[in-house]
């Protein structure tokens, strides 16, 4: 295994590994765009915390990744528009 689990809100969301570790050897199975939007989270952001809680099914210990992708895509789009100099204020 590649190291200790990384906790988030008491759930194990991944592992820490050595620099350069390739966690995504099958990119066709893990589209990188989906990975970027699903992981667009901030530890102390209440909206992000609620989105993660909503996506976790504690009974089955499963994560509804589609909910995190949708949440992250909304926030990433908003943040990109805010920082795009071409967008009107």
PAFIPA-482528 format. One record per atom (N, C-alpha, C, O, CB): residue in three letters; y, x negated, z negated. Coordinates in steps of 0.2 Angstrom, whole numbers, padded with zeros to 4 digits, always signed. Each point is the difference from the previous one (the first is absolute). Glycine has a CB too. Layout:
<rs>
ALAYXZ ...
</rs>
This chain:
<rs>
UNK-0006-0004+0000 UNK+0006+0004+0000 UNK+0006-0004+0000 UNK+0000-0006-0002 UNK-0006+0015-0004 UNK+0012-0007+0008 UNK+0006-0004+0001 UNK+0004+0000-0005 UNK+0007+0000+0001 UNK-0008+0003+0010 UNK-0001-0002-0017 UNK+0005-0001-0006 UNK+0000+0007-0004 UNK-0003+0005+0001 UNK+0010-0013+0006 UNK-0002+0008-0011 UNK+0001+0005-0005 UNK+0003+0007+0003 UNK+0004-0001+0005 UNK-0003-0008-0014 UNK-0003+0014+0007 UNK+0003+0007+0003 UNK+0007+0000-0002 UNK+0002-0003-0005 UNK-0013+0009+0004 UNK+0015-0003+0005 UNK+0007+0001-0001 UNK+0001+0007-0002 UNK-0002+0005+0003 UNK+0006-0013+0005 UNK-0002+0009-0014 UNK+0001+0007-0003 UNK+0007+0003+0002 UNK+0005-0003+0001 UNK-0012+0000-0011 UNK+0007+0010+0011 UNK+0006+0004+0002 UNK-0001+0006-0003 UNK-0005+0004+0002 UNK+0008-0010+0008 UNK+0001+0008-0015 UNK-0001+0006-0004 UNK-0007+0001-0003 UNK-0002+0006+0000 UNK+0011-0001+0008 UNK-0012-0010-0010 UNK-0006+0000-0003 UNK-0006+0000+0005 UNK-0006+0001-0003 UNK+0012+0005-0007 UNK-0005-0006+0016 UNK-0005+0000+0005 UNK+0000-0007+0003 UNK+0005-0003+0001 UNK-0004+0016+0001 UNK-0007-0014+0001 UNK-0001-0007+0003 UNK+0001+0002+0008 UNK-0003+0003+0003 UNK-0005-0008-0012 UNK+0014+0001+0011 UNK+0002+0002+0007 UNK-0002-0006+0005 UNK+0002+0001+0006 UNK+0007+0006-0011 UNK-0012-0012+0003 UNK-0001-0006+0004 UNK-0002-0006-0004 UNK-0001+0001-0006 UNK+0009+0004+0015 UNK-0008-0010-0006 UNK-0002-0007-0003 UNK+0005-0005+0002 UNK+0003+0000+0005 UNK-0015+0003-0005 UNK+0013-0007-0005 UNK+0004-0006+0001 UNK-0005-0005+0003 UNK-0005-0001-0002 UNK+0014+0003-0007 UNK-0006-0006+0014 UNK-0004-0005+0003 UNK+0003-0006+0002 UNK+0006-0001-0001 UNK-0013+0010+0006 UNK+0004-0014-0003 UNK+0003-0007+0002 UNK+0005+0001+0006 UNK-0001+0005+0004 UNK-0009-0011-0008 UNK+0015+0002+0004 UNK+0005+0000+0006 UNK-0004+0000+0007 UNK-0004-0004+0000 UNK+0013-0001-0007 UNK-0007+0009+0011 UNK-0004+0000+0007 UNK-0006+0004+0000 UNK-0003+0001+0005 UNK+0008-0012-0003 UNK-0007+0014-0008 UNK-0006+0004+0001 UNK+0001+0006+0005 UNK+0005+0003+0000 UNK-0008-0006-0013 UNK-0002+0004+0017 UNK+0000+0006+0005 UNK-0003+0006-0003 UNK-0007+0000+0001 UNK+0007-0009+0009 UNK+0003+0013-0013 UNK-0003+0007-0002 UNK-0001+0004+0005 UNK-0004+0005-0001 UNK+0010-0006-0009 UNK-0003+0001+0016 UNK-0001+0005+0006 UNK-0003-0003+0006 UNK+0003-0002+0005 UNK+0007+0007-0010 UNK-0016-0007+0004 UNK-0004-0003+0006 UNK-0001+0005+0006 UNK-0002-0002+0005 UNK-0003-0006-0014 UNK+0005+0014+0007 UNK-0001+0005+0006 UNK+0007+0005+0001 UNK+0000+0005-0003 UNK-0013-0005+0000 UNK+0018-0003+0006 UNK+0006+0003+0001 UNK+0000+0007+0003 UNK+0004+0004-0001 UNK+0001-0015+0001 UNK-0010+0012+0004 UNK-0001+0007+0003 UNK-0002+0005-0005 UNK+0001+0006+0002 UNK-0004-0012+0009 UNK+0000+0004-0016 UNK-0002+0005-0006 UNK+0006+0001-0005 UNK+0000+0005-0003 UNK-0012-0009+0005 UNK+0017-0001-0002 UNK+0005+0000-0005 UNK+0007-0001+0005 UNK+0002-0006+0000 UNK-0009+0002-0011 UNK+0009+0009+0014 UNK+0006-0001+0004 UNK+0006-0003-0005 UNK+0001+0003-0005 UNK-0004+0006+0013 UNK+0006-0014-0005 UNK+0005-0004-0005 UNK+0006+0004-0001 UNK+0003+0000-0005 UNK-0007-0010+0010 UNK+0006+0015+0000 UNK+0005+0004-0001 UNK-0001+0005-0006 UNK+0004+0001-0004 UNK-0001-0002+0016 UNK-0009+0003-0012 UNK-0002+0005-0006 UNK+0000-0004-0007 UNK+0002+0003-0005 UNK-0009+0004+0013 UNK+0005-0013-0007 UNK+0000-0004-0006 UNK+0007-0002-0003 UNK+0001+0001-0006 UNK-0012-0006+0010 UNK+0015+0004+0001 UNK+0007-0001-0002 UNK+0003+0006-0003 UNK+0003-0001-0006 UNK-0002-0008+0015 UNK-0001+0014-0006 UNK+0003+0006-0003 UNK-0004+0003-0007 UNK+0004+0002-0004 UNK+0000+0001+0016 UNK-0010-0004-0012 UNK-0004+0002-0006 UNK+0002-0004-0006 UNK+0000+0002-0006 UNK-0009+0002+0013 UNK+0011-0011-0006 UNK+0001-0004-0005 UNK+0008-0001-0001 UNK+0002-0005-0004 UNK-0013-0001+0007 UNK+0015+0010+0000 UNK+0007+0000-0001 UNK+0002+0003-0007 UNK+0003+0006+0000 UNK-0001-0006+0013 UNK-0004-0003-0018 UNK+0001+0003-0007 UNK+0004-0005-0004 UNK-0001-0006+0001 UNK-0010+0012+0000 UNK+0014-0003-0006 UNK+0003-0005-0005 UNK-0002+0003-0007 UNK-0001+0006-0001 UNK+0011-0008+0008 UNK-0012-0003-0011 UNK-0003+0001-0007 UNK+0004+0005-0004 UNK-0003+0004-0003 UNK-0002-0015+0004 UNK+0012+0010-0001 UNK+0004+0004-0005 UNK+0003+0006+0003 UNK+0004+0004-0003 UNK-0002-0014-0003 UNK-0004+0012+0013 UNK+0003+0005+0003 UNK-0004+0007-0001 UNK-0006+0000+0001 UNK+0010-0008+0008 UNK+0000+0013-0012 UNK-0004+0006-0003 UNK-0003+0004+0006 UNK-0005+0002-0001 UNK+0013-0002-0009 UNK-0005+0000+0016 UNK-0002+0003+0006 UNK-0007-0003+0002 UNK-0005+0003+0001 UNK+0016+0000+0002 UNK-0011-0010-0003 UNK-0006-0003+0002 UNK-0006+0001-0005 UNK-0005+0001+0002 UNK+0012-0010+0003 UNK-0005+0009-0012 UNK-0005+0001-0005 UNK-0003+0007+0001 UNK-0006+0001-0001 UNK+0012-0009-0007 UNK-0002+0013+0009 UNK-0002+0007+0001 UNK-0005+0000+0006 UNK-0005+0004+0000 UNK+0015+0001-0006 UNK-0008-0008+0012 UNK-0004+0000+0006 UNK-0007-0003-0001 UNK-0005+0003+0002 UNK+0016-0004+0004 UNK-0011-0005-0010 UNK-0006-0003-0002 UNK-0005+0005-0004 UNK-0006+0001+0001 UNK+0012-0013+0000 UNK-0002+0015-0006 UNK-0004+0004-0004 UNK-0003+0006+0004 UNK-0006+0002-0002 UNK+0013-0005-0008 UNK-0003+0006+0014 UNK-0002+0006+0004 UNK-0006-0002+0005 UNK-0004+0004+0002 UNK+0015+0000-0003 UNK-0011-0011+0003 UNK-0005-0002+0005 UNK-0007-0002-0004 UNK-0005-0001+0004 UNK+0014-0003+0004 UNK-0009+0003-0014 UNK-0006-0002-0004 UNK-0004+0006-0002 UNK+0003+0005-0003 UNK+0003-0015-0001 UNK-0012+0010+0005 UNK-0005+0005-0002 UNK-0004-0003-0006 UNK-0004-0003+0002 UNK+0004+0009+0009 UNK+0003-0005-0017 UNK-0004-0004-0006 UNK-0007+0002-0001 UNK-0004-0004-0002 UNK+0015+0003-0003 UNK-0013+0007+0007 UNK-0007+0003-0001 UNK-0005-0004+0005 UNK-0005-0002-0002 UNK+0009+0013-0001 UNK-0001-0013+0009 UNK-0005-0003+0005 UNK+0002-0007+0000 UNK-0003-0004+0004 UNK+0001+0014+0002 UNK+0008-0012-0009 UNK+0002-0007+0000 UNK+0001-0002+0008 UNK-0002-0006+0002 UNK-0004+0003-0013 UNK+0010+0007+0014 UNK+0001-0001+0007 UNK+0008+0001+0001 UNK+0004+0003-0004 UNK-0015+0001+0008 UNK+0013-0007+0002 UNK+0007+0000+0001 UNK+0001+0003+0007 UNK-0003-0002+0005 UNK+0005-0009-0012 UNK+0003+0016+0007 UNK+0001+0003+0007 UNK+0006-0004+0003 UNK+0006+0001-0001 UNK-0009+0011-0003 UNK+0000-0017+0008 UNK+0005-0004+0004 UNK+0005+0003+0004 UNK+0005-0002+0001 UNK-0014-0006-0002 UNK+0007+0014+0004 UNK+0004+0003+0005 UNK+0007+0003-0004 UNK+0005-0001+0003 UNK-0015+0005+0004 UNK+0009-0002-0013 UNK+0006+0002-0004 UNK+0005-0006-0001 UNK+0006+0000+0000 UNK-0013+0009-0006 UNK+0004-0015+0005 UNK+0004-0006-0001 UNK+0003-0002+0006 UNK+0006-0003+0000 UNK-0013-0001-0010 UNK+0004+0004+0016 UNK+0002-0002+0006 UNK+0006+0005+0002 UNK+0006-0003+0002 UNK-0017-0001+0002 UNK+0011+0010-0005 UNK+0005+0005+0001 UNK+0006-0001-0005 UNK+0006-0001+0003 UNK-0014+0009+0001 UNK+0007-0010-0010 UNK+0005-0001-0005 UNK+0004-0007+0002 UNK+0006+0000+0001 UNK-0013+0006-0010 UNK+0003-0011+0011 UNK+0003-0006+0001 UNK+0004+0000+0007 UNK+0005-0003+0001 UNK-0014-0002-0007 UNK+0006+0009+0011 UNK+0004+0000+0006 UNK+0006+0004-0001 UNK+0005-0002+0004 UNK-0016+0002+0002 UNK+0012+0005-0010 UNK+0006+0003-0001 UNK+0005-0005-0003 UNK+0006+0000+0002 UNK-0012+0011-0004 UNK+0004-0014-0003 UNK+0005-0005-0004 UNK+0001-0006+0005 UNK+0006-0002+0000 UNK-0011+0006-0011 UNK+0001-0007+0014 UNK+0001-0005+0005 UNK+0005+0002+0005 UNK+0005-0004+0002 UNK-0016-0001-0004 UNK+0010+0011+0005 UNK+0004+0002+0005 UNK+0007+0001-0002 UNK+0005-0002+0003 UNK-0014+0008+0002 UNK+0010-0003-0011 UNK+0007+0001-0003 UNK+0003-0007-0002 UNK+0006-0001+0002 UNK-0010+0012-0007 UNK+0000-0015+0003 UNK+0003-0007-0002 UNK+0002-0004+0006 UNK+0005-0003+0000 UNK-0012+0003-0010 UNK+0003+0001+0015 UNK+0002-0004+0007 UNK+0006+0003+0003 UNK+0004-0004+0002 UNK-0016+0001+0000 UNK+0013+0010-0003 UNK+0006+0003+0003 UNK+0006-0002-0004 UNK+0005-0001+0003 UNK-0012+0010+0001 UNK+0006-0010-0010 UNK+0006-0001-0004 UNK+0003-0007+0001 UNK+0006-0002+0000 UNK-0011+0009-0009 UNK+0000-0012+0011 UNK+0002-0007+0001 UNK+0001-0001+0008 UNK+0001-0006+0002 UNK-0008+0003-0012 UNK+0006+0008+0014 UNK+0001-0001+0007 UNK+0007+0000+0002 UNK+0003+0006-0001 UNK-0014-0001+0003 UNK+0015-0010+0000 UNK+0007+0000+0002 UNK+0002+0005+0005 UNK+0005+0002+0001 UNK-0005-0014-0005 UNK-0005+0014+0008 UNK+0001+0004+0006 UNK+0000+0008-0002 UNK+0003+0004+0003 UNK-0008-0012+0004 UNK+0003+0009-0013 UNK+0000+0007-0003 UNK+0007+0002-0003 UNK+0003-0004-0004 UNK-0016+0003+0002 UNK+0015+0007+0004 UNK+0007+0002-0003 UNK-0001+0001-0008 UNK-0005+0002-0002 UNK+0009+0003+0013 UNK+0001-0007-0015 UNK+0000+0001-0007 UNK+0001+0007-0002 UNK+0000+0002-0006 UNK+0004-0013+0005 
</rs>
